[in-house]
Amino acid sequence: MDKKKKIEQGGKKKKLIRTKRETMIIRVATVLIIFVIAFLAWYMIDSRSYVASVAGYRIKKFEYEFFLRQQVLKSEDDWGISGKSDEEKEQYWLKTEGGQNPWEAAKNETLNTSKKYMIQLIKAKEMGITVDSSVKSEVNQTLLIYQQQLNLSDSDFALWVKQSTGVTLDQYRRILENTKVNDKFRSEYLKQNYKPAGITEDEIKAEYESNPKLYDSADISYIWLSKYDETGTTLSQEEIDAKMDMAGTILEKIRNGEDMDKLIETYTEEDTDDSDIPPGKLTVNSSAYLQFPYFGDLFDFALEGKVGDSDIVDTDMGIFIVRIDDHTELDDVRGSVKSYLETSRESEWYNSELEKWSSETRFNIIKNDAVYDSITYETYRKK
């Protein structure tokens, strides 16, 4: 009997030891399972976070999508479809010619841009230039100035960045920091390696004559006759014709030498109450085309004409009766032309260096096909 109890007690003791072991095994197995799940989750997230790699350095998906957005906007502007509807844009982007559509071409061009962006970061790191506290401070200051100029709260500014760039504020900050590093590398590399050749007088003259409107400015006096009434409604054709007849009369007075300032005071319909610029006076230069693209014909007349020229310039907004009061010549803008040539040649030399680096085997780009192929025009439009 005692022996039987001992055996039963021994059996219970053995069962108790086995339970502890089983518990330990279960715990270890659970930890391993959690670890595997976490690793797989991390791997899935990590493998979807980049579009390509260069020399082991990853081009993050948000960086590529940022550059892609710039490429798309530039292409749409070049093609004259930036103001079109989404449906019209889609028809253009998805059309196929010669076996490739514009969307794939834009993606490929963006891949090249991203590659050069990464190559410069790598070269900068090799030179000892990285994102340090000074770079972070400069970028933060830039962002703060943007925010103050827009007069936005922190949350609204973050939303504005997302809508304007397609990336989050933190992602945009990182791109700006890397761009600042690349700029510093470029400057240092040029300082160490670029030996500029002198710019000759013939080269300055040839450049100026090839595109004088890029450098010249002109001071003009003008009288403006509106094609709209006080409510913003377009005038009838009869009323516009009457104003065109008036413009002809005013032009004749100008050409007969009557005082321009008095003519402006008498005839102009321009509202200048909130302007510091005297009524009927304007300085025109190349930047005016960017600020007021709808007055391109007016600017063309001003920059292509000579001092004393006067004429009527008809635009969608109104009728201008214009006289050119002053106009620059080569001697006035020689320094600007020379500076442009120097800067252009410096950029050409640096870009040729960048092309050489791009052809090096160590900088071959390796696409993450799964992520690259997932970036379609449809997914781009939804962002």
C-alpha positions as CSV (number, residue, x, y, z in Angstrom):
1,M,0.0,0.0,0.0
2,D,2.7,2.5,0.9
3,K,4.6,1.4,-2.2
4,K,1.5,2.1,-4.3
5,K,1.1,5.6,-2.8
6,K,4.7,6.3,-3.5
7,I,4.2,5.3,-7.1
8,E,1.1,7.4,-7.4
9,Q,2.9,10.4,-5.7
10,G,5.9,9.8,-8.0
11,G,3.6,9.8,-11.0
12,K,2.0,13.1,-9.9
13,K,5.4,14.6,-9.4
14,K,6.5,13.6,-12.8
15,K,3.3,15.0,-14.3
16,L,4.0,18.3,-12.5
17,I,7.5,18.6,-13.9
18,R,6.3,17.9,-17.4
19,T,3.7,20.7,-17.1
20,K,6.3,23.2,-16.2
21,R,8.3,22.1,-19.2
22,E,5.3,22.4,-21.4
23,T,4.6,25.8,-20.1
24,M,8.1,26.9,-20.9
25,I,7.9,25.5,-24.4
26,I,4.6,27.3,-25.0
27,R,6.1,30.5,-23.7
28,V,9.2,30.2,-26.0
29,A,7.0,29.2,-28.9
30,T,4.7,32.2,-28.3
31,V,7.7,34.5,-28.2
32,L,9.1,33.0,-31.4
33,I,5.8,33.3,-33.1
34,I,5.4,37.0,-32.1
35,F,9.0,37.6,-33.2
36,V,8.3,36.0,-36.6
37,I,5.1,37.9,-37.1
38,A,6.8,41.2,-36.1
39,F,9.7,40.4,-38.4
40,L,7.4,39.6,-41.3
41,A,5.4,42.8,-40.7
42,W,8.6,44.9,-40.6
43,Y,9.8,43.2,-43.7
44,M,6.6,43.8,-45.6
45,I,6.6,47.5,-44.5
46,D,10.3,47.9,-45.2
47,S,10.2,46.2,-48.6
48,R,7.4,48.6,-49.6
49,S,9.2,51.7,-48.4
50,Y,11.6,52.3,-51.3
51,V,11.4,52.4,-55.1
52,A,15.1,51.7,-55.9
53,S,18.6,51.6,-54.5
54,V,21.9,53.1,-55.6
55,A,25.1,51.7,-54.2
56,G,23.1,50.2,-51.3
57,Y,21.4,53.5,-50.5
58,R,17.6,53.5,-50.8
59,I,15.5,56.0,-52.7
60,K,12.5,56.2,-50.5
61,K,9.0,55.9,-52.0
62,F,8.1,59.4,-50.8
63,E,11.2,60.9,-52.3
64,Y,10.5,59.3,-55.7
65,E,6.8,60.4,-55.6
66,F,7.9,64.0,-54.7
67,F,10.2,64.1,-57.8
68,L,7.5,62.4,-59.9
69,R,5.0,65.1,-58.9
70,Q,7.5,67.8,-60.1
71,Q,8.0,65.9,-63.4
72,V,4.3,65.6,-64.0
73,L,3.6,69.3,-63.3
74,K,6.5,70.4,-65.5
75,S,5.3,68.1,-68.4
76,E,1.7,69.3,-68.1
77,D,2.9,72.9,-68.2
78,D,5.2,72.2,-71.2
79,W,2.3,70.5,-73.1
80,G,-0.2,73.2,-72.2
81,I,-2.6,71.0,-70.3
82,S,-2.0,72.2,-66.8
83,G,-5.4,74.0,-66.8
84,K,-7.3,71.1,-68.3
85,S,-9.7,68.8,-66.6
86,D,-8.6,65.5,-64.9
87,E,-10.3,63.6,-67.7
88,E,-8.4,65.5,-70.4
89,K,-5.2,65.0,-68.6
90,E,-5.8,61.3,-68.2
91,Q,-6.4,60.9,-71.9
92,Y,-3.0,62.4,-72.6
93,W,-1.1,60.6,-69.9
94,L,-2.4,57.2,-70.8
95,K,-2.2,57.4,-74.6
96,T,0.4,55.1,-76.2
97,E,2.7,56.0,-79.0
98,G,5.7,54.0,-80.2
99,G,5.1,51.3,-77.5
100,Q,5.4,53.7,-74.6
101,N,3.0,56.1,-73.0
102,P,3.9,59.5,-71.4
103,W,3.2,58.2,-67.9
104,E,5.9,55.5,-68.2
105,A,8.3,58.0,-69.8
106,A,7.7,60.4,-66.8
107,K,8.3,57.6,-64.4
108,N,11.6,56.7,-66.1
109,E,12.7,60.3,-66.2
110,T,11.9,60.6,-62.5
111,L,14.0,57.5,-61.8
112,N,17.0,59.2,-63.4
113,T,16.4,62.3,-61.4
114,S,16.1,60.3,-58.2
115,K,19.3,58.4,-59.1
116,K,21.3,61.7,-59.5
117,Y,19.8,63.0,-56.3
118,M,21.1,59.9,-54.5
119,I,24.5,59.9,-56.2
120,Q,25.1,63.4,-54.9
121,L,24.1,62.4,-51.4
122,I,26.6,59.5,-51.6
123,K,29.4,61.7,-52.9
124,A,28.6,64.4,-50.3
125,K,28.9,61.8,-47.5
126,E,32.2,60.7,-48.9
127,M,33.3,64.3,-48.8
128,G,32.1,64.5,-45.2
129,I,29.0,66.6,-45.9
130,T,25.9,65.3,-44.1
131,V,22.7,66.5,-42.6
132,D,24.1,68.1,-39.4
133,S,22.6,70.6,-37.0
134,S,23.4,73.6,-39.2
135,V,21.5,72.0,-42.2
136,K,18.5,71.2,-39.9
137,S,18.5,74.7,-38.6
138,E,18.6,76.3,-42.1
139,V,15.7,74.1,-43.3
140,N,13.6,74.7,-40.2
141,Q,14.1,78.4,-40.7
142,T,13.1,78.2,-44.3
143,L,9.9,76.3,-43.4
144,L,9.1,78.8,-40.6
145,I,9.4,81.6,-43.1
146,Y,7.0,79.8,-45.5
147,Q,4.5,79.3,-42.7
148,Q,4.7,82.9,-41.5
149,Q,4.3,84.2,-45.1
150,L,1.2,82.1,-45.5
151,N,0.0,83.0,-42.0
152,L,-1.0,79.4,-41.2
153,S,-1.2,77.5,-38.0
154,D,1.0,74.4,-37.5
155,S,-1.8,72.0,-38.6
156,D,-2.9,74.1,-41.5
157,F,0.7,74.5,-42.7
158,A,1.2,70.7,-42.5
159,L,-1.9,70.3,-44.6
160,W,-0.7,72.9,-47.1
161,V,2.6,71.1,-47.5
162,K,0.8,67.8,-48.1
163,Q,-1.5,69.4,-50.7
164,S,1.3,71.3,-52.4
165,T,4.0,68.7,-52.5
166,G,2.3,65.3,-52.1
167,V,4.4,64.4,-49.1
168,T,4.1,65.0,-45.4
169,L,5.7,67.9,-43.6
170,D,8.4,65.6,-42.0
171,Q,9.1,64.0,-45.4
172,Y,9.3,67.4,-47.1
173,R,11.7,68.5,-44.3
174,R,13.9,65.5,-45.0
175,I,13.9,66.2,-48.8
176,L,14.9,69.8,-48.1
177,E,17.7,68.7,-45.8
178,N,19.1,66.3,-48.4
179,T,18.8,68.9,-51.1
180,K,20.7,71.4,-48.9
181,V,23.4,68.8,-48.5
182,N,23.6,68.3,-52.3
183,D,23.8,72.0,-52.8
184,K,26.7,72.2,-50.4
185,F,28.5,69.3,-52.1
186,R,28.0,70.9,-55.5
187,S,29.4,74.2,-54.3
188,E,32.5,72.5,-52.7
189,Y,33.1,70.2,-55.7
190,L,33.0,73.2,-58.1
191,K,35.4,75.1,-55.8
192,Q,37.9,72.3,-55.8
193,N,37.6,71.2,-59.5
194,Y,36.0,73.7,-61.8
195,K,38.4,76.0,-63.7
196,P,36.2,78.5,-65.6
197,A,37.3,79.9,-69.0
198,G,36.9,83.6,-69.6
199,I,33.8,85.0,-71.4
200,T,34.7,87.0,-74.5
201,E,32.9,90.1,-75.8
202,D,31.7,88.3,-78.9
203,E,30.1,85.6,-76.7
204,I,28.3,88.2,-74.6
205,K,27.1,90.0,-77.8
206,A,25.9,86.7,-79.4
207,E,24.1,85.6,-76.3
208,Y,22.3,89.0,-75.9
209,E,21.3,89.1,-79.5
210,S,19.9,85.6,-79.4
211,N,17.3,86.5,-76.7
212,P,17.4,90.2,-75.7
213,K,14.0,90.0,-74.0
214,L,15.6,87.8,-71.4
215,Y,17.9,90.7,-70.3
216,D,16.2,93.9,-71.3
217,S,13.7,96.0,-69.4
218,A,11.5,98.9,-70.6
219,D,9.7,101.7,-69.0
220,I,6.3,102.4,-70.5
221,S,3.4,104.8,-70.1
222,Y,0.0,103.5,-70.9
223,I,-3.7,104.3,-70.9
224,W,-6.0,101.4,-70.1
225,L,-9.6,101.1,-71.4
226,S,-11.5,98.2,-69.7
227,K,-13.6,95.7,-71.6
228,Y,-15.7,95.1,-68.4
229,D,-18.3,97.2,-66.6
230,E,-18.2,98.0,-62.9
231,T,-20.0,94.7,-62.1
232,G,-17.4,92.7,-64.0
233,T,-19.7,91.9,-66.9
234,T,-18.1,91.9,-70.4
235,L,-19.1,94.9,-72.5
236,S,-21.0,94.4,-75.7
237,Q,-19.1,94.3,-78.9
238,E,-20.5,97.6,-79.9
239,E,-19.2,99.2,-76.6
240,I,-15.8,97.6,-77.2
241,D,-15.7,98.9,-80.7
242,A,-16.4,102.4,-79.4
243,K,-13.5,102.1,-77.0
244,M,-11.3,100.9,-79.8
245,D,-12.2,104.1,-81.7
246,M,-11.4,106.1,-78.6
247,A,-8.0,104.3,-78.3
248,G,-7.2,105.4,-81.9
249,T,-8.0,109.0,-81.0
250,I,-5.8,108.8,-77.9
251,L,-2.9,107.2,-79.9
252,E,-3.0,110.1,-82.4
253,K,-2.8,112.6,-79.5
254,I,0.3,110.7,-78.2
255,R,2.0,110.7,-81.6
256,N,1.2,114.4,-81.9
257,G,3.3,115.0,-78.8
258,E,0.5,115.8,-76.3
259,D,1.5,115.4,-72.6
260,M,1.3,111.7,-71.7
261,D,0.6,112.2,-68.0
262,K,-2.3,114.5,-68.7
263,L,-3.7,112.0,-71.2
264,I,-3.4,109.2,-68.6
265,E,-5.2,111.4,-66.0
266,T,-8.0,112.1,-68.5
267,Y,-8.6,108.8,-70.1
268,T,-7.3,105.8,-68.2
269,E,-9.8,103.5,-66.5
270,E,-7.3,101.8,-64.3
271,D,-8.1,101.6,-60.6
272,T,-4.9,102.7,-58.8
273,D,-6.3,103.6,-55.3
274,D,-4.6,100.7,-53.7
275,S,-1.3,100.9,-55.6
276,D,2.0,102.6,-54.9
277,I,2.8,102.7,-58.6
278,P,1.8,105.9,-60.4
279,P,-1.1,105.3,-62.7
280,G,-0.2,104.4,-66.3
281,K,3.5,103.6,-65.5
282,L,5.2,100.3,-65.6
283,T,8.6,98.8,-65.8
284,V,8.6,95.6,-67.9
285,N,11.2,92.8,-67.8
286,S,11.3,89.0,-68.3
287,S,9.8,88.3,-64.9
288,A,6.7,90.2,-65.9
289,Y,5.7,87.3,-68.1
290,L,5.5,85.0,-65.1
291,Q,3.6,87.5,-62.9
292,F,1.1,88.6,-65.5
293,P,1.0,86.0,-68.4
294,Y,-2.2,87.4,-69.8
295,F,-0.4,90.6,-70.7
296,G,2.2,88.9,-72.8
297,D,1.3,90.9,-76.0
298,L,1.8,94.2,-74.0
299,F,5.2,93.0,-72.7
300,D,6.3,91.8,-76.2
301,F,5.6,95.3,-77.6
302,A,7.5,97.0,-74.8
303,L,10.6,94.8,-75.0
304,E,10.7,94.4,-78.8
305,G,10.2,98.1,-79.6
306,K,12.3,101.2,-79.3
307,V,12.1,104.4,-77.2
308,G,9.4,106.6,-78.5
309,D,7.3,103.8,-80.1
310,S,3.6,103.9,-79.4
311,D,0.7,101.7,-80.4
312,I,-2.6,100.1,-79.4
313,V,-2.3,96.6,-77.7
314,D,-5.6,94.7,-77.6
315,T,-5.8,92.1,-74.8
316,D,-8.6,90.0,-73.3
317,M,-8.6,92.2,-70.2
318,G,-8.6,95.6,-71.9
319,I,-7.2,97.9,-74.5
320,F,-3.8,99.5,-73.9
321,I,-2.5,102.6,-75.6
322,V,1.2,102.4,-74.9
323,R,4.3,104.5,-75.4
324,I,7.9,103.2,-74.7
325,D,9.6,105.8,-72.5
326,D,13.0,104.0,-71.9
327,H,14.6,100.8,-73.0
328,T,17.9,99.1,-72.0
329,E,20.6,98.2,-74.5
330,L,23.5,95.8,-74.4
331,D,25.8,98.2,-72.5
332,D,23.1,98.5,-69.8
333,V,22.8,94.7,-69.2
334,R,26.3,93.5,-70.1
335,G,27.0,92.4,-66.6
336,S,23.8,90.3,-66.4
337,V,24.6,88.6,-69.7
338,K,28.1,87.7,-68.6
339,S,26.8,86.4,-65.3
340,Y,24.2,84.3,-67.0
341,L,26.9,82.8,-69.3
342,E,29.2,82.1,-66.4
343,T,26.4,80.4,-64.4
344,S,25.2,78.4,-67.4
345,R,28.7,77.1,-68.2
346,E,29.3,76.2,-64.6
347,S,26.0,74.2,-64.6
348,E,26.9,72.5,-67.9
349,W,30.2,71.4,-66.5
350,Y,28.8,70.1,-63.3
351,N,26.0,68.3,-65.1
352,S,28.6,66.6,-67.3
353,E,30.4,65.4,-64.2
354,L,27.1,64.1,-62.8
355,E,26.4,62.2,-66.0
356,K,29.9,60.6,-65.7
357,W,29.1,59.4,-62.2
358,S,25.8,58.1,-63.3
359,S,27.5,55.8,-65.9
360,E,29.8,54.3,-63.2
361,T,29.0,50.7,-62.4
362,R,28.9,51.3,-58.7
363,F,26.1,53.7,-59.1
364,N,23.9,51.3,-61.1
365,I,20.3,51.7,-60.0
366,I,18.4,48.6,-58.8
367,K,14.6,49.0,-59.0
368,N,12.3,47.5,-56.4
369,D,9.9,46.3,-59.1
370,A,6.9,45.6,-56.9
371,V,6.8,49.2,-55.6
372,Y,7.9,50.8,-58.9
373,D,5.2,49.0,-60.9
374,S,2.5,49.8,-58.2
375,I,2.9,53.6,-58.9
376,T,0.3,54.0,-61.7
377,Y,-1.4,57.1,-63.0
378,E,-4.5,56.0,-61.3
379,T,-2.8,55.7,-57.9
380,Y,-1.0,59.0,-58.5
381,R,-4.3,60.9,-59.2
382,K,-5.8,59.5,-55.9
383,K,-3.0,60.9,-53.7
